[in-house]
C-alpha cells in the first residue's frame, strides 16, 4: 500500500542487442513520486522518464526518446522493475542501449533482489481501468479491460514445430514473474538474422543472448521452458505496459501482438482520461498475499 524504491544500488554491464555497443547500468534508489527514470550519465545525467509519451520507436524493441536523446531496448529491465512493484528508481546508463545480458529478465531480477526493497512514506497510486479499450490491426489485437488486479493473457502463433500456438495467462506479481517469466529469453529465426543485420539490427546478438530457431529445431538448446517463446512475449508485454507510469489495475489481453501494439495501447489509454482513474488500495480490494496463476500452457489449435 506504500510506494517503494530499492534499498541499495546494484550494477551490471554488457553489450546492447541491436547496437552492439557495450554499456553499464546502475540501479539507484529514488524518492517517492519519481517513477522509473533513466539517466544517461554519459550525457550529463539527462533524464528520460519511462512513460508512454517518450516512446520513440518499436522496431524489434521498445526505445525511448526525449529531446533527441535515445535509449533502446528497455522492455526486459522495465518488466522486472514493474513486476517487482518498484515504484521509484533511477537507472543510470552510459550507453544508447540497455545491455541484453542473457536475453531474459533474470539478470535484472537478480540485481533487484541484491538491491532489496525499501518502503517510502507515501501511498502507492494505481492506474485503474474503468472502460475497455482495444487496438486491432488485421489478425493482431490487444485490449485492456477493467479489473481489480493486474492480469495479462498473451497468445502467440508462429508456424514452427517448437512454437505453434502458445498462451500464457497470469496474475502479475513478483512471485509469478520471478518463477514463470523472468528466465524466458528473446528469440529469432535463423532465416531472419542476415536481413536484420542488413537493417543495422542485432549487431550484439549471439547464441549467448538469444534463442535461434532453425527450420525444424533450435540451434542453441535446450529451452528453459517448453513454451519459452510464449512466456517471453508475455515478459515483453509487461515491460511495455510499464510505460503507463503507474501500477495497472486491469486485464490486458494480447493476441499475436508485439511492441507496436503494446505501446499503442498504452498511448491511447493515457490519452483518454475517461478510460481510467488514479486510485489507492484504500478504494479497491486488497491484493492477495499468495500469487495465483490461472493458466500457463502450450495450447492446441482451435
N, C-alpha and C positions, 0 to 999 in steps of 0.2 A: 504493500500500500504506500510505501515511501519510495522516492526516487533513489537510484543507486549510481555509483561510479565504481571504478576499480580501486583497490586499496594500495596497490604498488604498481610501479611501471614494469613493463615487460617488452622485450625486443626480439626481432627476427630479421633475417636478411636473405635475399635470394634474387633470382632472375625473374623478369617480367615475362609472362607467357607470349604476348604479342610483340612487344618492342625488343625483347632480348636484353633490355637494359638492367644492370644489377642495381638493386635498391635496398635500403634499410628502413624498417618501420619500428616505431616505438609507441606503445600504448601508454597513455599518461592520464592520471585522474583529472577530472574536470568538475567544476561546481554545478550546483543544481540549475536546471533550465538551460544548460549549454546544448544538450543534444549530442549527436555524433558529429564531430568536426574534424576534417582532415587539415593538417597544417603542412604546407610544402616548406620544409626547413631549408631547402636549397634556394628558396625564393623569399627570404626574409619572413618566414613563418606565415606566408599567405594562407588565409583560411578558406576552405571550401566546405560548406555545410552539406551533410548527406541528406539532401531534401530534393523532392521531385523537380522543383524549378531549376535545379542545377544539372539536370540530366543533359548531356551533350550529344552522345550518340550511343547506339546499342547494337552495333555490328559485331556479333560473336562475343561481346562482353558489354558490361554497363560502365560507361565512362561519365565522369562529371566534369563540368567546366564552369568557371566563374571569371568574368572579365578576361577571357582569353587564356586563363591558366587551366590546363587539362590534368586530369587524373584518371587512369584507366584501370579496368578490371577490379572493381570494388566489391563485387557481389559476394564472394566467398567470405571475406572478412566481415562484411555487413551482416551476412546471415548468422555468423557466430555471435557477434555482438548483440544483435536484435533478439535472437532466440534465448540468449542468456539473461535477458532482461536488464542489460546495462543501459541506463537512460542517458548518461553523460560521460563522454570520453573524448580525449584528443588522440588522434592518430597522426603522429609526426612521421613524415616520409621525405626522403631526399631524392626522389625519383618521380618520373612521369607515370609509373605503373606500380600497383601493389604486387609484390612478389607472389608467384603462383605456388611456390613451395612444392608440396606433393600433388597438387591439383585438387585437393579437397579442403574442407574447413577444419580438419582435425588439428593441424598445427596451430591454427588460431584459437581453437578451443583450449589447447594446452597452454597457450600464452595467457588466456583469460583465467584459467584455473591457477596458474602460477601467480598471477596478479592478485587474485582474491577479489572480494566484493565488499564495498562499504556503503551503508545506508546514509542518506542525506536527510536533513530536516526540512523536507518539502514533499508534499503529496505527489504521487505519480499521477499524471494525467494520461488519459486514453483517448484515442480517436474511435468513437463508437459509430458503426454504420447504422443508419436509420432506414435507408431505402436501397433497393437493389440497383446495381449498375453493371452493364455488360458491354464488352467490346468484342466485335466479331469481324473476322477477315477470312472469308472463304470457309474452309473447314477448321479453322483455328479460332478459338474463342476463350475468353476469360471473363469471369464475373465475380462480384463481391456482394454479399448478402448479409442482412442483419443477424447477429449472434451475440451472446454474452461471453464469448471466449474467442480466442484466435485459433482458427482451424483452417487447414488447407487440404485441398484434394487436387492432385496433379496427375494427369493422364498423358502418356506418350505413346507413339506408334511409329516405329521405324521398321522398314522391310529388311530385317536381318535375323538370322536364326537365333542369335543370342539376345535379341532385344524384343522385337514384336510389340505387342501391346502390354504396357505395364501401368499400374495405377497405385498411387500412394495416397492414403487419407490419414490424417493425424491431427490431434490437438498439439499445438506447438508449445513446448515448454523446454527449459534447459535439459531436463532428463530425456525427453523424447528425441530432441535434436541430437544430443550427445550420442545416444545409443543407436539411433536409427538412420540418421542422415549425415552426420559430420564426416565420416570416413569415406563417403561416396565421392569418387573422383570424376573430373571432367573427362570427356571422351571425344574422339573424332574418328572419321573413316579414313583408311589409308588412301583411298582414291581422291580425297579432298586435300591431302597435305600439300602437294605442289601447287594446285590452284590458290590455296590460301596463302602460301608463301609468295606467290607471284603478286598477290594483293598487298604484300607488306605485313602480313599477319603471321602469327605463331613462330616468330623468329627465335623465341626462347623455349619452344615446345620440345619435349623429349619423351622417351619411354619412361622417364622417372617422374613425370608430372602430368601424364595424360594416358588414358586407355586408348589404344589404337586398334580399331576393328578392321580386320581383313575381310575379304569377300565372304568367308564362311566361319570365321572364328575371331580370336583376339591375339594380337601379336605379343603382348606383354602381360599374360595372365599370371596367376589366377585372379579372378574377380574377387573383390571383397564381399560382395553380396550377389546372389543370382540376378536380382533386379537393381543392380547398382546404377544403371542408366536412369531409371525412373526416380530413384532416390536422389541422384544428383540434380535432376531437373527440379525436384521439389526444393532442394537446397538453394538453387539459383532463384527460384520464385520467392522464397523467404528473404533472400538478400535484396532483391529488387523492391519488395514490399517495405523494407526498412526505410525507403525513401519517403514514406508517408510522414516521417518525422516524429511520430508518437507511436506507442504500442497500440496495435489494432485490436478492436473487438469486432470480429466479423468472420464470416466464412468465405474463403476465396477458392473458386473452382477454376482450374486451368486445363484446357483441352487442346493438346498439341500446340501450346503457346510457347513463346520464347521471350527474350529480353524486351523486344519491341512492344509486344502486347502487355507484358508486365508493367512496363513504365508508362505506357499509355493509360492503363487503368489507374495508376497512382495519380497521374496528372489530371485526368478527368474527374477523379474523385475529389481531389483537393480544390479543383476549380469550381465546384458546385457545393457550397456550404449547406444547401438544403438536404444533402445526402448523409450528413454526419453531424455529430456534436462532440465536443470535448467534455469528458466527464472524469470522475474519480471512482475508485472502488466503493465509495460510500453509497453510490446510487445504482450499482449493478451487483448481481450475485457474487459472493466471494468465490475466488478461484479455488479449485480443489488442490490439496497438497500432493496427491499422487497423480502421475501422468496417466492419461488414458489414450489408447490407440484404437481407433475403430477398425482400421484395416491397413495392411501393408503387404501387397502381394502382386505377383505377376498374374494377369488375368487372361483367360482365353478369349478368342474372338467372339463377338456377339453373334 
